[in-house]
Amino acid sequence: MPHPLDSAAVRLWCSLALEALGREREEIDAINVYPVADGDTGTNLYLTAESAREAVEALEGAGVGVGVGVGEAVRAMAHGALLGARGNSGTILAQLLRGMAGVLAAAEGAECSGELLARGLAEAASEARRAVAHPVEGTILTVASAAAEACDGAGGADAAEVARRAYEGARVALEATPGQLGALERAGVVDAGGRGLVAVLGALVEALSGAAPARPVRAARPVPVVEECATGGPAFEVIYLLEAEDAAVDRLRERLDGLGDSLVVVGGDGLWNVHVHVDDAGAAVEAGVEAGRPYRIRITHFEGAAPVVERVQRAVVAVLPGEGLAALCEAAGATTVLVKAGESPASAELAEAIRRAHAHEVVLLPNAVELRHTAAAAAEQVRVEGVRVALIPTRSAVQGIAALAVHEPERRFDEDVVAMTAAAGATRYGELALAERQSFTSAGVCQAGDVLGLIDGDVAVIGEGVEGTARELVDRMLSGGGELVTLVVADDAPQGLADGLQAYVRETRLAVDTVVYAGGSQAPLLLIGVE
């Protein structure tokens, strides 16, 4: 018996779509040859769908799940996809859901009719095309349009029948994509993004009918091919969320279109997800700054075509709160996850970073107390795939730097982990921060604007000036001894702060060395490590 398209069906759809993309992730990655053969479309769609599911579950967990209409549930799904959208296809999937949500919001009562679902699918396809600067046939856009067209004239069909028609239309269109796009024809594969959309629509059919439809014929893993778009195209993929007005986004589209290709801008109502391939990643980010407030910025360097990557024996994955620290650790051979102060990556993002390291053995450095459980969950996700993962519970980036400094991949894995753990544990960590409001702390009452000096996570010093508070913090951290002081300074720290602290340590403690690193624009004001 068909199930009505209500909020419960949307929750089930989210779960089934995530399961389907999880099953087919590697297969979809393997056939990813357009627009860049970087082998990550399946992974990007999975991460996008995971964010969508989390948003729907949060709607229920917040106590508003009971009595929620289908429109509100799909809006939550679309918003979650927008926040977590990855890659070209993931960004387009987010806009497909947004287009559908705009129509389904008009559903009377808690359920959606078949006719309204058909209209939602049509609007989804149109919205997705409008979001892409230069739509190309033979892609996920073609498959989405075919799904919508297959529902024309559905008349009084229920939602389950409309979903089935959309799935069949998408499946037929997917099989035709090699004849529409040369890159696919030369590789002998169907479009990866379209394949992912078929999986998502198949999950909708299963959620509404109770039976999974027949899956498309599995495409064989292609012989790695080097497409001209992979070797001669832009060098970087840039993705960020953006808070901006509509007029500013229109100007942003024009500027980014002149900088590169594969431009997709999705969203609305002041929040957007921007995706573009460019040679000048800095210019793409600067364009976002001019338009509004970009954040969760991700920049990926295309290494050319992506044939099967040979696994290395061992790698280190580190979470870091600033591009300067990320560059430092990348130079030391680590795979990095860049986070903005006050924000935390999801376990799926950490798990994907572990996979991206392409190693049999991985040492994971979360570098934050609050990421301990998230990092543990990510490690478990990847262990079942046969990767040996050791989680070192580093609580600050300076502990991560200390651990990475003694990393020796030639050692036995257990010995390396022990040495890195010992180095991290022997490093006391401190931080300068500005108080946002009056509060009671372990060092007394602070006022908004006070400079707080934290040692091992607890407030130890409350001061008025940055340099004076930093000196007192260093004194306290060195009172128990120390041989090396590491200073990580943010771009917006007062000029001369690092030089002044270095001189102060030299004058007051002759036997103590100092080293200074630039944290970048997203780093905390000042991080201090004492070894």
N, C-alpha and C positions, 0 to 999 in steps of 0.2 A: 504494500500500500504506500503510495507516494507520501512523503512528509512535506508539510507546508514550509514555505520559505519564511521562517521567522528567526528571531535572535538565536534560538537554540540551534537551528540549522546553520546559521552563520558560524557559530562556535565550532560545530562539527566540521564544516567546510574548511575552516582554518587548520584544524588538526589534521584532517585528511590530506589537504594540500601540502602541508609540511612533511607528512609521511611520504607522499608520492615524490616530492622533490628530493627528499633524503634518499629514497631508493634509486632515483635516476640521476643523482647529482654527478657522479663520476662519468656516467654515460653522456650526459649533456656537456660536461666540461670537455670530453674527448672530441666532440664534433663542433666545438666552438672555433670557427675560422673567420667569422665576419662580425663586426668591422675590423677587429684585431684578433689574430690567432693566439690569444693569451690563456686559453684553457680554463676560464673561470666563470662562465655563464651559469652553469648549474649551481655552483657555490654561491654566486651573487643572488640568484633567485631564491635559494634556500634561506639565506640570511635575511632577505627582504620579507619572505613569508614568515620567518620566525618572529620578526619584529611586529608583523601584523597580528599574529596569534597572541603575542604577549599583550598587545594593546586591548584586544577583545577580552582576554582573561582578566586584565586589570579593571575593565568596565564591570565585570561580574564581581570581582574581588572587592571593589569599592562599595558594594552594597546596592548598586543600581542595576544589577543584572536582571532582577525580577521585574517583569513588566516592561522591559526595554523593547522598543519596536525594532523591526528589521532595519529601518533606515539608520537608526542610531548605532546599531551594531556594525553595519557596513561602514559607516563613517569612522568608527573607532578602528576598524580593520584598515581602512584607507590611510588614516592618520598615522597608524603604526608603521605601515609600509613606507609612507613618506619619510618618516624619521629614520628608518633603517635601510632605505633603498641603497643598493650597491650595483655598480656597473650600469651599462647602457640598458640591458633588459630589465634589471631590477627597478630602475627609475621609471621605465615605461609601464611596468606592472603596477607600480604605485599610482600612476595617473589613470590607468584603466580602472582601478578600484575607486579612485576619486570620482571619475565620471559616472560610474555605476551608482555610487552613494548619493550623488546629487539627484538622481532620478528616484531611487528607492526611498528617499526621504519623504516622498509624497504618498507613500503607502498609507492607506487608511486602516487603522487598527494595528495589530501586532504582526500581521502577515503581508506578504507581497504576492500579487497575482502574476500569472504567467505573462500577461500582456505588459505589465509594468517591468518585469524582468527583461523582456525582449527590448523594451525601450531603453532600459539601463545598459544593456549590452551594446546597443547602437550608440548611445551617448559616450560610453567608455571608449569605443573605437575612435570616435570623432575627437574626443579630448586627447587621446594619446597621439593622434596625428598632429594636432595643433601644437603639442608640446615639443615635437621634434622639428628642428630647424629645416632639415632637408629629408623628408620621408623617402625611404627606399623600399621598393617592392621585393618580395621574397624574404621578408623579415617578420618579426613578431607583429608588426603593424598589419601586414597582409593577413596573417592568421586571425587576428582580432577582428578585422573587417569581415572576413569570411564567416566567422562565428556569428556576428551580428546579422549578416545578410541571410544566413540559414534560418533565422527566426522570423523573417518577414512573412506576414500572413499567418502567424501562429493562431490568430483568432482567439477562441476560447480555450486553448490548451493550458494545462496547468503548468506550474513552475518547473516541475520535474521534466515534462515533455519539452519545454522550451530549452532547458539546460541540455537535454539529450541532443536536440537539434543543433544547438550551438557547438557542442562537442564534436559531432559528426562533421559539421561544416569546417571546423578548425582542423580536424584530422585530415580531411581531404586536401585542404589548402596547404597543410604542412608538407604533404607528399609532393606537392607541385612546386615547392620553393626552389629546388635545384635548377628548374628550368627558367626561373626568374632572376637568378643571381649567379653570375659567373663564378664567384669564389666558391659557392656551394657545389656547383656542377663539377668544377675541377677537382674538388676534394671528395666528391661522391657522397655527400651528406646532406641532410635536411638542416634547416635553420635551427640553431641551438635555442635561441630565445622563443621561437615559435613552439619548439618541442616542450619547453617548460610551460608555456601557456596552455598547451593541450593537457598537460598533467594537472594544472590547476582547474581547468574546466571539467576534467574527468572526476576530480575530487568533488566538485559541485554536483555532478550527476549522482555520485555515490551518496552524498549527504542527503539528497532529496528523494532518491529512489530506493536506497538501501542496497543497491547492487553496483559494483564497479563496472564500468564499460570495458570493452576490449581495448587493450593498450596498443599503440602503434607498433608496427614492426620495428624491432630494435635495429638501429643502424650499426654496422660494424665500426670499430674504432678505426679512424682513417690513418693512412700512412701520413706522417707529419709533412705538411706542405708549407712552403714559405710564400705567403701572399705578398703582393706588392704593397698592400695596405699595412702589413706588419713591418716591412723593412723600410719603406719609404715614407710612412705616415708620421704623425706627431709622436714625440718621445714620451709624453706623460698623459696619464688620466688624472683629472682633477675633479673631485666631488666635494661639495660642502652644502650644509644647510644655511639658509639665508633668511634673515628677517628684513623685509623691505616692502615698500609700497609698490603698487602695480606699475606706476609710471617709471619708477627706477628700474624695475625688472625688464620692462620693454627696452630701455636703453642698454641694459646689461646684455640682453640677447643679441643686440646689434653688435656690441663690442666683442663679445665672445665669438660670434660667428665669423668675425674677421681675424680672430686669433688662431682658430683651429677647426676641427670638424667633430662629428658625432655629438653635436650639441643637443641636449635635452634639458628643458627647464620645466619642472612640474610643481604643482601646489597651488596656493592661492590664499586669500584672506590673511596676507602678511607673512606667511611662512612658505618657503620654497626649498626645493632640492635641485641643485645645479650640477650637471654632469657635462664634461667636455674633454676632448682630446686635444692637447696643445704641445708646442715645443717650449713655450715660455710659461711654466707653471706659476711663477711669481706674478706675471702680468694677469693671469686668470684670477688669482686670489685678490690682487689689487683692484681688479674690476668689481669684485664682490664687495670689497671694503667701500668703494665709492658708491655702490648701490644701497648698502645697508650694513647689517652686522653678520658676517659669515662666521660659522663655527662648525665644529666637527669636521675640520678640513682633512681630507685624505688625498695624498698625492702618490701615485704609483708610476714607476718607471717601466715602460715596456722594454723587455729585453729582446725584442724581435719575435719571431714565431715561437710558439711554445710546444715543441715536441716533448716527448716524455723526458722528465727531468730526473737524472740519476740522483739517488739519495746519497747525501754525505753521511758519515758515521755519526757525527755529533754536532749539535747547534745549541745556541743560547737564544731564548726569546725574552725580551725585557719590555716592560710597560714603563713609559717615560712621560713626564709632564712638561715637555718643552722640546722644540725642534733642535735646539743646540745640543741637548743631551742625547737626543735620538741620533743626530749625526755623529756624535762622539762614539756612541756604542755601535753604530753601524760600521764605523771605520775599524772597530775592534772585531768585526765579524758577526755581530748579533743581529737577529731579526727583531725589529722594534714595533711597538704599538704606541702611537702618539695619542695622549689624552690631554684634554683641557683641564685646568685646575677646577676642582669641584664636580667634575663629571667622571663617570666610571664606565669602562667598556663592559659589554655583556659577555657571558661565558662563551657564546658562539664566536664572538670576535677574537677572543684569546685562542680558542680552539683552531680557528682558521689561520691565525698567525703561526701556531705550532705546525700545522700542515704546510704552510708556505715555506717553512724552514727546510722542508724536504730532507729530513734526517731520521736515522734509525733511533737515535737517542737525543733527547731534548732536555735542557735545563731551563726551567721557567722561573723568571724573577718578576713577581708582581709589583714590588717596590711601593706598596701601600698596605696599611693594616686592613682597610675596608675591602680589599680585593682578595683576601685570603680564601674565602669560601668560593668566590667566583672563579679564581684560578684553580682551585681544587676540582670544581665541576668541569672546567675546560680540560684539565689533565685527564679526568676520567673519560670524557668523550673521545679523546684521541687514543687513549690506551687500548680501547677495544678494537682499534684499527691496526694494532700491532706496533705502535710506537712506544718506546720506553721513555716515560716522562718523570723527571724529578722536580718537585716543587720546593724551592728554597724560600722560606717565608720572609723575604726582605721587606722591611717596613718603610723604606725611604729610598729615593733614587741614589743617594750617596752610598747606601749599603749595597745596592746593585752594582755601582761602579767598582766598589772594593771587591765584590765577588768576581766580576768580569776580569779584573786585573790579574787574578791568579788562575783563571781558567786555562787549562792545558788539555786540548782534545786528544793528545797522544797518550795521556794517562788512562788507566782503567776508569770506567764510568763512575763507580762507587768512590774511588779515591778522589776524582775530580769534584764530585758533589760535596764530599766531606771538606775538602780544602776551600771550596767556594763558600760553603756554609760557615766555616770557621772565620773566614775573612769578613763576611757580612756581620757575624755576631760580635766581632771585635771592633766594630765601627759604631760609635755613638752618633746619633743624628739629631740635628737641630734645624730650626726653621724660623724665619721672621715672617710675620703676617700682620695685617692691619685689622683691628677690631671693628666690626661692622655696627655694633650696638653695645650698650652697657650690659655687662655680664659678670657673674661671679666665677672666678677661676681659682686654681690651686695656688696662685700667687697673690690673690686679692681681687678687688673689684676693678674692672677695666671700664673705660668709657669709649664711646664711638670715636674712632680715629687714633686711639692709642696703638703703639707698636708693641706687639706681643712676641716674646722670645720663647719658643717651645723646645724642650729637650725630651727626646724619646716620646713625643706626643703630648706631653703635659706642659702647661704654661709655667715657665720658671721666672720670667722677667717681664715687667710691664714698664714701658718707657714712653717718652714723647718723641725722641728723635731716632731716626733709623740707624745712623752710625754709632751713636752712643749705646743704644740697645744691643746692637750687633757686637760691640766690644765686650759688653758685660756678659752676653751670651757665650762668646768664645772663652772668656775667663772661667766661667762656671764649667764649661765642657772640658777645659784643660786642667781643672783643679785636681782631677783624679789621675792626671798623667796623659801622655799622648806624644806621638812622634811625627804624625802627619795630619795637617788640617786641609780638608778639601772644601773649597768655596764654589758654589754654583750660583751665579748672579743673573737675574732676569734682565731683559733689555730695558725695562722701565725702572730699574733700581737707580737711586741717586748717582750722578756721575762721580767717579772717584771712590766709590764704596769699596770695591775690591782692592784697589791700590792702598787705600788707607788701612784696611784690615791686614793686608800682607805686611805693611810696614809696622803695624802695631804688634803683630806676632813676632816679627824679627827683633823688635826692640825689647820685648818683655820676656821672650822665651827663645834663647839663642839656639837651643838644640831641636827646635820644632821646625819642620819644613812646611811650606804651604804650596798648594797648587790651585789654580783658578780655572774654571770652565764657564763659558757663556751658556746660560740656560735657554735663551730664546724668548720670544714674546709671550709664550703661553706658560712659562715656568713660574713657580712661586718666587716671591721677591728675593729671598736668599735661602739657600740650603747650605748647611754646614755638616761636615763629617769629620770626626776625630778618630784616628786609628792609633 
